[in-house]
């Protein structure tokens, strides 16, 4: 659904709620509801909502990784692999 078609007044949503929800589910879309000409709410298909939440979670992880890097809270990859090799060797040696 194009954004220009996805902006509807609350009166439209009240009169066509079942149709709006069906269309959103079919198209995995989003609708903006206006009241007195101002955007007041967003209605989304659950699949679209979940997709956006997963994307936000990924962005938060990237931001945290960047912060950790900037604060020097990282371990060089070669050290991680060396430590893993030592742990694996130790486990198999027992």
Biopython code that builds the backbone (N, CA, C, O; Angstrom):
import numpy as np
from Bio.PDB.StructureBuilder import StructureBuilder

atoms = [
    (1, "UNK", "N", (0.852, -1.177, 0.000)),
    (1, "UNK", "CA", (0.000, 0.000, 0.000)),
    (1, "UNK", "C", (0.896, 1.238, 0.000)),
    (1, "UNK", "O", (1.795, 1.362, 0.832)),
    (2, "UNK", "N", (0.651, 2.128, -0.914)),
    (2, "UNK", "CA", (1.415, 3.368, -0.978)),
    (2, "UNK", "C", (1.107, 4.221, 0.235)),
    (2, "UNK", "O", (-0.014, 4.218, 0.744)),
    (3, "UNK", "N", (2.116, 4.955, 0.697)),
    (3, "UNK", "CA", (1.910, 5.795, 1.867)),
    (3, "UNK", "C", (0.779, 6.785, 1.654)),
    (3, "UNK", "O", (0.005, 7.044, 2.575)),
    (4, "UNK", "N", (0.670, 7.344, 0.451)),
    (4, "UNK", "CA", (-0.403, 8.304, 0.177)),
    (4, "UNK", "C", (-1.779, 7.669, 0.310)),
    (4, "UNK", "O", (-2.748, 8.355, 0.633)),
    (5, "UNK", "N", (-1.873, 6.384, 0.069)),
    (5, "UNK", "CA", (-3.144, 5.671, 0.208)),
    (5, "UNK", "C", (-3.325, 5.142, 1.628)),
    (5, "UNK", "O", (-4.429, 4.752, 2.008)),
    (6, "UNK", "N", (-2.253, 5.125, 2.409)),
    (6, "UNK", "CA", (-2.282, 4.537, 3.737)),
    (6, "UNK", "C", (-2.523, 5.571, 4.833)),
    (6, "UNK", "O", (-2.387, 5.255, 6.015)),
    (7, "UNK", "N", (-2.871, 6.776, 4.469)),
    (7, "UNK", "CA", (-3.203, 7.809, 5.445)),
    (7, "UNK", "C", (-4.715, 7.992, 5.406)),
    (7, "UNK", "O", (-5.282, 8.421, 4.401)),
    (8, "UNK", "N", (-5.347, 7.662, 6.510)),
    (8, "UNK", "CA", (-6.818, 7.715, 6.554)),
    (8, "UNK", "C", (-7.270, 8.392, 7.840)),
    (8, "UNK", "O", (-6.606, 8.286, 8.872)),
    (9, "UNK", "N", (-8.399, 9.086, 7.776)),
    (9, "UNK", "CA", (-8.946, 9.683, 8.997)),
    (9, "UNK", "C", (-9.513, 8.591, 9.907)),
    (9, "UNK", "O", (-9.855, 7.496, 9.461)),
    (10, "UNK", "N", (-9.600, 8.917, 11.165)),
    (10, "UNK", "CA", (-10.108, 7.951, 12.134)),
    (10, "UNK", "C", (-11.533, 7.504, 11.793)),
    (10, "UNK", "O", (-11.911, 6.366, 12.069)),
    (11, "UNK", "N", (-12.314, 8.396, 11.199)),
    (11, "UNK", "CA", (-13.689, 8.025, 10.824)),
    (11, "UNK", "C", (-13.679, 6.899, 9.785)),
    (11, "UNK", "O", (-14.529, 6.010, 9.826)),
    (12, "UNK", "N", (-12.721, 6.934, 8.856)),
    (12, "UNK", "CA", (-12.603, 5.864, 7.865)),
    (12, "UNK", "C", (-12.244, 4.554, 8.561)),
    (12, "UNK", "O", (-12.818, 3.506, 8.265)),
    (13, "UNK", "N", (-11.297, 4.623, 9.482)),
    (13, "UNK", "CA", (-10.897, 3.410, 10.196)),
    (13, "UNK", "C", (-12.067, 2.838, 10.994)),
    (13, "UNK", "O", (-12.282, 1.626, 10.995)),
    (14, "UNK", "N", (-12.816, 3.694, 11.665)),
    (14, "UNK", "CA", (-13.968, 3.220, 12.438)),
    (14, "UNK", "C", (-14.983, 2.512, 11.545)),
    (14, "UNK", "O", (-15.533, 1.477, 11.921)),
    (15, "UNK", "N", (-15.225, 3.066, 10.379)),
    (15, "UNK", "CA", (-16.232, 2.508, 9.473)),
    (15, "UNK", "C", (-15.745, 1.271, 8.728)),
    (15, "UNK", "O", (-16.558, 0.460, 8.285)),
    (16, "UNK", "N", (-14.421, 1.114, 8.581)),
    (16, "UNK", "CA", (-13.878, 0.026, 7.764)),
    (16, "UNK", "C", (-12.804, -0.786, 8.487)),
    (16, "UNK", "O", (-11.899, -1.316, 7.843)),
    (17, "UNK", "N", (-12.889, -0.890, 9.796)),
    (17, "UNK", "CA", (-11.830, -1.537, 10.578)),
    (17, "UNK", "C", (-11.507, -2.948, 10.080)),
    (17, "UNK", "O", (-10.336, -3.283, 9.900)),
    (18, "UNK", "N", (-12.507, -3.760, 9.859)),
    (18, "UNK", "CA", (-12.261, -5.141, 9.421)),
    (18, "UNK", "C", (-11.560, -5.170, 8.064)),
    (18, "UNK", "O", (-10.641, -5.962, 7.858)),
    (19, "UNK", "N", (-11.983, -4.322, 7.149)),
    (19, "UNK", "CA", (-11.359, -4.262, 5.828)),
    (19, "UNK", "C", (-9.909, -3.773, 5.924)),
    (19, "UNK", "O", (-9.020, -4.305, 5.260)),
    (20, "UNK", "N", (-9.688, -2.767, 6.749)),
    (20, "UNK", "CA", (-8.334, -2.222, 6.921)),
    (20, "UNK", "C", (-7.407, -3.298, 7.449)),
    (20, "UNK", "O", (-6.308, -3.485, 6.927)),
    (21, "UNK", "N", (-7.842, -4.009, 8.481)),
    (21, "UNK", "CA", (-7.000, -5.052, 9.070)),
    (21, "UNK", "C", (-6.741, -6.169, 8.070)),
    (21, "UNK", "O", (-5.618, -6.665, 7.977)),
    (22, "UNK", "N", (-7.759, -6.569, 7.322)),
    (22, "UNK", "CA", (-7.570, -7.601, 6.298)),
    (22, "UNK", "C", (-6.546, -7.146, 5.258)),
    (22, "UNK", "O", (-5.646, -7.904, 4.895)),
    (23, "UNK", "N", (-6.682, -5.914, 4.784)),
    (23, "UNK", "CA", (-5.753, -5.388, 3.775)),
    (23, "UNK", "C", (-4.327, -5.297, 4.321)),
    (23, "UNK", "O", (-3.370, -5.632, 3.622)),
    (24, "UNK", "N", (-4.188, -4.849, 5.557)),
    (24, "UNK", "CA", (-2.858, -4.763, 6.160)),
    (24, "UNK", "C", (-2.220, -6.146, 6.275)),
    (24, "UNK", "O", (-1.029, -6.311, 6.014)),
    (25, "UNK", "N", (-3.022, -7.136, 6.667)),
    (25, "UNK", "CA", (-2.500, -8.497, 6.780)),
    (25, "UNK", "C", (-2.093, -9.065, 5.429)),
    (25, "UNK", "O", (-1.071, -9.741, 5.317)),
    (26, "UNK", "N", (-2.888, -8.792, 4.412)),
    (26, "UNK", "CA", (-2.580, -9.305, 3.070)),
    (26, "UNK", "C", (-1.341, -8.644, 2.481)),
    (26, "UNK", "O", (-0.545, -9.297, 1.807)),
    (27, "UNK", "N", (-1.179, -7.357, 2.735)),
    (27, "UNK", "CA", (-0.088, -6.595, 2.111)),
    (27, "UNK", "C", (1.087, -6.359, 3.050)),
    (27, "UNK", "O", (2.077, -5.739, 2.662)),
    (28, "UNK", "N", (0.984, -6.852, 4.291)),
    (28, "UNK", "CA", (2.026, -6.626, 5.302)),
    (28, "UNK", "C", (2.372, -5.144, 5.378)),
    (28, "UNK", "O", (3.538, -4.756, 5.306)),
    (29, "UNK", "N", (1.354, -4.343, 5.521)),
    (29, "UNK", "CA", (1.534, -2.902, 5.442)),
    (29, "UNK", "C", (1.342, -2.169, 6.742)),
    (29, "UNK", "O", (1.238, -2.748, 7.823)),
    (30, "UNK", "N", (1.301, -0.852, 6.578)),
    (30, "UNK", "CA", (1.160, 0.088, 7.678)),
    (30, "UNK", "C", (0.150, 1.152, 7.267)),
    (30, "UNK", "O", (0.104, 1.556, 6.105)),
    (31, "UNK", "N", (-0.654, 1.600, 8.219)),
    (31, "UNK", "CA", (-1.597, 2.679, 7.945)),
    (31, "UNK", "C", (-1.453, 3.749, 9.016)),
    (31, "UNK", "O", (-1.306, 3.453, 10.202)),
    (32, "UNK", "N", (-1.497, 4.988, 8.573)),
    (32, "UNK", "CA", (-1.441, 6.135, 9.481)),
    (32, "UNK", "C", (-2.863, 6.655, 9.650)),
    (32, "UNK", "O", (-3.564, 6.922, 8.673)),
    (33, "UNK", "N", (-3.271, 6.793, 10.902)),
    (33, "UNK", "CA", (-4.609, 7.282, 11.220)),
    (33, "UNK", "C", (-4.498, 8.741, 11.660)),
    (33, "UNK", "O", (-3.682, 9.091, 12.512)),
    (34, "UNK", "N", (-5.331, 9.572, 11.063)),
    (34, "UNK", "CA", (-5.325, 10.996, 11.420)),
    (34, "UNK", "C", (-6.556, 11.347, 12.227)),
    (34, "UNK", "O", (-7.591, 10.686, 12.140)),
    (35, "UNK", "N", (-6.424, 12.393, 13.010)),
    (35, "UNK", "CA", (-7.543, 12.936, 13.766)),
    (35, "UNK", "C", (-7.418, 14.446, 13.676)),
    (35, "UNK", "O", (-6.394, 15.024, 14.041)),
    (36, "UNK", "N", (-8.467, 15.068, 13.188)),
    (36, "UNK", "CA", (-8.456, 16.512, 12.962)),
    (36, "UNK", "C", (-7.285, 16.929, 12.069)),
    (36, "UNK", "O", (-6.668, 17.974, 12.276)),
    (37, "UNK", "N", (-6.995, 16.094, 11.079)),
    (37, "UNK", "CA", (-5.957, 16.410, 10.098)),
    (37, "UNK", "C", (-4.535, 16.136, 10.538)),
    (37, "UNK", "O", (-3.606, 16.352, 9.761)),
    (38, "UNK", "N", (-4.335, 15.665, 11.764)),
    (38, "UNK", "CA", (-2.992, 15.374, 12.268)),
    (38, "UNK", "C", (-2.800, 13.878, 12.409)),
    (38, "UNK", "O", (-3.716, 13.168, 12.822)),
    (39, "UNK", "N", (-1.614, 13.394, 12.068)),
    (39, "UNK", "CA", (-1.291, 11.984, 12.269)),
    (39, "UNK", "C", (-1.295, 11.690, 13.766)),
    (39, "UNK", "O", (-0.628, 12.380, 14.538)),
    (40, "UNK", "N", (-2.044, 10.670, 14.177)),
    (40, "UNK", "CA", (-2.174, 10.358, 15.602)),
    (40, "UNK", "C", (-1.796, 8.926, 15.949)),
    (40, "UNK", "O", (-1.422, 8.645, 17.088)),
    (41, "UNK", "N", (-1.887, 8.010, 14.978)),
    (41, "UNK", "CA", (-1.619, 6.607, 15.283)),
    (41, "UNK", "C", (-1.144, 5.883, 14.037)),
    (41, "UNK", "O", (-1.363, 6.327, 12.909)),
    (42, "UNK", "N", (-0.489, 4.756, 14.271)),
    (42, "UNK", "CA", (-0.035, 3.888, 13.189)),
    (42, "UNK", "C", (-0.567, 2.494, 13.473)),
    (42, "UNK", "O", (-0.475, 1.998, 14.596)),
    (43, "UNK", "N", (-1.118, 1.876, 12.457)),
    (43, "UNK", "CA", (-1.604, 0.502, 12.557)),
    (43, "UNK", "C", (-0.763, -0.327, 11.597)),
    (43, "UNK", "O", (-0.580, 0.033, 10.434)),
    (44, "UNK", "N", (-0.250, -1.454, 12.112)),
    (44, "UNK", "CA", (0.617, -2.296, 11.292)),
    (44, "UNK", "C", (0.170, -3.746, 11.328)),
    (44, "UNK", "O", (-0.423, -4.219, 12.297)),
    (45, "UNK", "N", (0.470, -4.423, 10.251)),
    (45, "UNK", "CA", (0.352, -5.874, 10.208)),
    (45, "UNK", "C", (1.375, -6.442, 11.185)),
    (45, "UNK", "O", (2.465, -5.885, 11.324)),
    (46, "UNK", "N", (1.046, -7.533, 11.859)),
    (46, "UNK", "CA", (1.930, -8.100, 12.870)),
    (46, "UNK", "C", (3.257, -8.563, 12.262)),
    (46, "UNK", "O", (4.301, -8.448, 12.904)),
    (47, "UNK", "N", (3.228, -9.076, 11.047)),
    (47, "UNK", "CA", (4.467, -9.515, 10.391)),
    (47, "UNK", "C", (5.396, -8.331, 10.157)),
    (47, "UNK", "O", (6.604, -8.437, 10.367)),
    (48, "UNK", "N", (4.848, -7.223, 9.732)),
    (48, "UNK", "CA", (5.639, -6.014, 9.510)),
    (48, "UNK", "C", (6.189, -5.497, 10.837)),
    (48, "UNK", "O", (7.348, -5.087, 10.916)),
    (49, "UNK", "N", (5.365, -5.517, 11.869)),
    (49, "UNK", "CA", (5.799, -5.076, 13.193)),
    (49, "UNK", "C", (6.970, -5.926, 13.681)),
    (49, "UNK", "O", (7.969, -5.392, 14.163)),
    (50, "UNK", "N", (6.848, -7.250, 13.557)),
    (50, "UNK", "CA", (7.916, -8.148, 13.989)),
    (50, "UNK", "C", (9.194, -7.912, 13.181)),
    (50, "UNK", "O", (10.293, -7.944, 13.736)),
    (51, "UNK", "N", (9.058, -7.677, 11.882)),
    (51, "UNK", "CA", (10.222, -7.419, 11.037)),
    (51, "UNK", "C", (10.947, -6.161, 11.504)),
    (51, "UNK", "O", (12.175, -6.134, 11.586)),
    (52, "UNK", "N", (10.185, -5.135, 11.802)),
    (52, "UNK", "CA", (10.785, -3.881, 12.263)),
    (52, "UNK", "C", (11.443, -4.070, 13.628)),
    (52, "UNK", "O", (12.522, -3.530, 13.869)),
    (53, "UNK", "N", (10.813, -4.822, 14.519)),
    (53, "UNK", "CA", (11.401, -5.066, 15.840)),
    (53, "UNK", "C", (12.720, -5.828, 15.720)),
    (53, "UNK", "O", (13.677, -5.531, 16.435)),
    (54, "UNK", "N", (12.774, -6.813, 14.814)),
    (54, "UNK", "CA", (14.015, -7.557, 14.601)),
    (54, "UNK", "C", (15.106, -6.654, 14.040)),
    (54, "UNK", "O", (16.267, -6.760, 14.436)),
    (55, "UNK", "N", (14.740, -5.770, 13.123)),
    (55, "UNK", "CA", (15.708, -4.831, 12.557)),
    (55, "UNK", "C", (16.229, -3.880, 13.633)),
    (55, "UNK", "O", (17.422, -3.580, 13.675)),
    (56, "UNK", "N", (15.340, -3.408, 14.497)),
    (56, "UNK", "CA", (15.764, -2.520, 15.591)),
    (56, "UNK", "C", (16.697, -3.241, 16.558)),
    (56, "UNK", "O", (17.675, -2.661, 17.028)),
    (57, "UNK", "N", (16.398, -4.498, 16.855)),
    (57, "UNK", "CA", (17.265, -5.273, 17.753)),
    (57, "UNK", "C", (18.661, -5.424, 17.142)),
    (57, "UNK", "O", (19.666, -5.307, 17.843)),
    (58, "UNK", "N", (18.715, -5.683, 15.843)),
    (58, "UNK", "CA", (19.998, -5.807, 15.165)),
    (58, "UNK", "C", (20.764, -4.489, 15.199)),
    (58, "UNK", "O", (21.971, -4.477, 15.439)),
    (59, "UNK", "N", (20.070, -3.384, 14.960)),
    (59, "UNK", "CA", (20.717, -2.066, 15.015)),
    (59, "UNK", "C", (21.239, -1.756, 16.417)),
    (59, "UNK", "O", (22.303, -1.155, 16.566)),
    (60, "UNK", "N", (20.493, -2.164, 17.442)),
    (60, "UNK", "CA", (20.959, -1.963, 18.815)),
    (60, "UNK", "C", (22.234, -2.757, 19.080)),
    (60, "UNK", "O", (23.143, -2.267, 19.750)),
    (61, "UNK", "N", (22.306, -3.990, 18.554)),
    (61, "UNK", "CA", (23.517, -4.799, 18.731)),
    (61, "UNK", "C", (24.705, -4.157, 18.028)),
    (61, "UNK", "O", (25.811, -4.125, 18.568)),
    (62, "UNK", "N", (24.475, -3.653, 16.837)),
    (62, "UNK", "CA", (25.547, -2.980, 16.101)),
    (62, "UNK", "C", (26.015, -1.746, 16.868)),
    (62, "UNK", "O", (27.217, -1.514, 16.994)),
    (63, "UNK", "N", (25.085, -0.964, 17.375)),
    (63, "UNK", "CA", (25.430, 0.239, 18.142)),
    (63, "UNK", "C", (26.208, -0.134, 19.403)),
    (63, "UNK", "O", (27.172, 0.543, 19.758)),
    (64, "UNK", "N", (25.794, -1.209, 20.083)),
    (64, "UNK", "CA", (26.509, -1.643, 21.288)),
    (64, "UNK", "C", (27.912, -2.115, 20.925)),
    (64, "UNK", "O", (28.867, -1.831, 21.648)),
    (65, "UNK", "N", (28.044, -2.833, 19.810)),
    (65, "UNK", "CA", (29.363, -3.267, 19.357)),
    (65, "UNK", "C", (30.264, -2.090, 19.037)),
    (65, "UNK", "O", (31.450, -2.102, 19.368)),
    (66, "UNK", "N", (29.714, -1.088, 18.404)),
    (66, "UNK", "CA", (30.485, 0.118, 18.088)),
    (66, "UNK", "C", (30.926, 0.827, 19.365)),
    (66, "UNK", "O", (32.062, 1.292, 19.466)),
    (67, "UNK", "N", (30.035, 0.906, 20.325)),
    (67, "UNK", "CA", (30.355, 1.542, 21.612)),
    (67, "UNK", "C", (31.457, 0.757, 22.324)),
    (67, "UNK", "O", (32.410, 1.345, 22.836)),
    (68, "UNK", "N", (31.327, -0.557, 22.355)),
    (68, "UNK", "CA", (32.350, -1.392, 22.988)),
    (68, "UNK", "C", (33.706, -1.195, 22.312)),
    (68, "UNK", "O", (34.734, -1.098, 22.981)),
    (69, "UNK", "N", (33.696, -1.137, 21.003)),
    (69, "UNK", "CA", (34.934, -0.931, 20.252)),
    (69, "UNK", "C", (35.562, 0.414, 20.615)),
    (69, "UNK", "O", (36.763, 0.496, 20.873)),
    (70, "UNK", "N", (34.749, 1.459, 20.632)),
    (70, "UNK", "CA", (35.254, 2.794, 20.946)),
    (70, "UNK", "C", (35.791, 2.890, 22.371)),
    (70, "UNK", "O", (36.702, 3.672, 22.641)),
    (71, "UNK", "N", (35.227, 2.093, 23.286)),
    (71, "UNK", "CA", (35.659, 2.101, 24.675)),
    (71, "UNK", "C", (36.779, 1.087, 24.937)),
    (71, "UNK", "O", (37.225, 0.928, 26.074)),
    (72, "UNK", "N", (37.225, 0.410, 23.887)),
    (72, "UNK", "CA", (38.312, -0.557, 24.032)),
    (72, "UNK", "C", (37.900, -1.850, 24.720)),
    (72, "UNK", "O", (38.746, -2.557, 25.269)),
    (73, "UNK", "N", (36.639, -2.156, 24.697)),
    (73, "UNK", "CA", (36.126, -3.370, 25.344)),
    (73, "UNK", "C", (36.031, -4.529, 24.354)),
    (73, "UNK", "O", (35.020, -5.229, 24.303)),
    (74, "UNK", "N", (37.068, -4.722, 23.584)),
    (74, "UNK", "CA", (37.069, -5.788, 22.586)),
    (74, "UNK", "C", (38.302, -6.664, 22.777)),
    (74, "UNK", "O", (39.268, -6.279, 23.436)),
    (75, "UNK", "N", (38.242, -7.833, 22.192)),
    (75, "UNK", "CA", (39.362, -8.770, 22.218)),
    (75, "UNK", "C", (39.715, -9.069, 20.769)),
    (75, "UNK", "O", (38.828, -9.372, 19.971)),
    (76, "UNK", "N", (40.997, -8.990, 20.413)),
    (76, "UNK", "CA", (41.383, -9.299, 19.029)),
    (76, "UNK", "C", (40.969, -10.723, 18.644)),
    (76, "UNK", "O", (41.040, -11.641, 19.460)),
    (77, "UNK", "N", (40.546, -10.890, 17.415)),
    (77, "UNK", "CA", (40.061, -12.188, 16.938)),
    (77, "UNK", "C", (41.106, -13.284, 17.101)),
    (77, "UNK", "O", (40.762, -14.410, 17.461)),
    (78, "UNK", "N", (42.389, -12.975, 16.839)),
    (78, "UNK", "CA", (43.415, -14.010, 16.954)),
    (78, "UNK", "C", (43.528, -14.522, 18.387)),
    (78, "UNK", "O", (43.794, -15.706, 18.593)),
    (79, "UNK", "N", (43.333, -13.660, 19.373)),
    (79, "UNK", "CA", (43.362, -14.093, 20.771)),
    (79, "UNK", "C", (42.149, -14.964, 21.080)),
    (79, "UNK", "O", (42.278, -15.973, 21.773)),
    (80, "UNK", "N", (40.988, -14.594, 20.582)),
    (80, "UNK", "CA", (39.779, -15.398, 20.807)),
    (80, "UNK", "C", (39.974, -16.796, 20.233)),
    (80, "UNK", "O", (39.682, -17.788, 20.901)),
    (81, "UNK", "N", (40.469, -16.881, 18.992)),
    (81, "UNK", "CA", (40.677, -18.190, 18.368)),
    (81, "UNK", "C", (41.747, -18.991, 19.097)),
    (81, "UNK", "O", (41.612, -20.207, 19.238)),
    (82, "UNK", "N", (42.789, -18.347, 19.556)),
    (82, "UNK", "CA", (43.842, -19.038, 20.311)),
    (82, "UNK", "C", (43.261, -19.598, 21.606)),
    (82, "UNK", "O", (43.509, -20.754, 21.947)),
    (83, "UNK", "N", (42.486, -18.784, 22.329)),
    (83, "UNK", "CA", (41.862, -19.239, 23.570)),
    (83, "UNK", "C", (40.909, -20.404, 23.316)),
    (83, "UNK", "O", (40.878, -21.362, 24.089)),
    (84, "UNK", "N", (40.138, -20.327, 22.244)),
    (84, "UNK", "CA", (39.224, -21.425, 21.900)),
    (84, "UNK", "C", (39.996, -22.706, 21.594)),
    (84, "UNK", "O", (39.628, -23.787, 22.054)),
    (85, "UNK", "N", (41.065, -22.575, 20.816)),
    (85, "UNK", "CA", (41.901, -23.739, 20.504)),
    (85, "UNK", "C", (42.445, -24.375, 21.776)),
    (85, "UNK", "O", (42.461, -25.599, 21.906)),
    (86, "UNK", "N", (42.895, -23.535, 22.720)),
    (86, "UNK", "CA", (43.430, -24.055, 23.989)),
    (86, "UNK", "C", (42.340, -24.759, 24.791)),
    (86, "UNK", "O", (42.591, -25.809, 25.385)),
    (87, "UNK", "N", (41.125, -24.191, 24.817)),
    (87, "UNK", "CA", (40.021, -24.832, 25.551)),
    (87, "UNK", "C", (39.658, -26.177, 24.924)),
    (87, "UNK", "O", (39.426, -27.161, 25.627)),
    (88, "UNK", "N", (39.614, -26.202, 23.606)),
    (88, "UNK", "CA", (39.259, -27.445, 22.911)),
    (88, "UNK", "C", (40.334, -28.486, 23.132)),
    (88, "UNK", "O", (40.024, -29.646, 23.402)),
    (89, "UNK", "N", (41.587, -28.097, 23.024)),
    (89, "UNK", "CA", (42.700, -29.024, 23.246)),
    (89, "UNK", "C", (42.644, -29.575, 24.667)),
    (89, "UNK", "O", (42.848, -30.771, 24.877)),
    (90, "UNK", "N", (42.370, -28.712, 25.645)),
    (90, "UNK", "CA", (42.298, -29.125, 27.028)),
    (90, "UNK", "C", (41.154, -30.115, 27.238)),
    (90, "UNK", "O", (41.323, -31.113, 27.938)),
    (91, "UNK", "N", (39.990, -29.848, 26.637)),
    (91, "UNK", "CA", (38.846, -30.736, 26.777)),
    (91, "UNK", "C", (39.121, -32.120, 26.205)),
    (91, "UNK", "O", (38.697, -33.123, 26.779)),
    (92, "UNK", "N", (39.827, -32.186, 25.077)),
    (92, "UNK", "CA", (40.104, -33.476, 24.446)),
    (92, "UNK", "C", (41.280, -34.191, 25.098)),
    (92, "UNK", "O", (41.455, -35.397, 24.923)),
    (93, "UNK", "N", (42.082, -33.451, 25.845)),
    (93, "UNK", "CA", (43.227, -34.057, 26.508)),
    (93, "UNK", "C", (42.816, -34.786, 27.771)),
    (93, "UNK", "O", (43.542, -35.658, 28.250)),
    (94, "UNK", "N", (41.674, -34.445, 28.307)),
    (94, "UNK", "CA", (41.227, -35.060, 29.574)),
    (94, "UNK", "C", (40.670, -36.417, 29.393)),
    (94, "UNK", "O", (40.258, -37.050, 30.365)),
]
sb = StructureBuilder()
sb.init_structure("model")
sb.init_model(0)
sb.init_chain("A")
sb.init_seg("    ")
for serial, (resi, resn, name, xyz) in enumerate(atoms, 1):
    if name == "N":
        sb.init_residue(resn, " ", resi, " ")
    sb.init_atom(name, np.array(xyz, "f"), 0.0, 1.0, " ", f" {name:<3s}", serial, name[0])
structure = sb.get_structure()
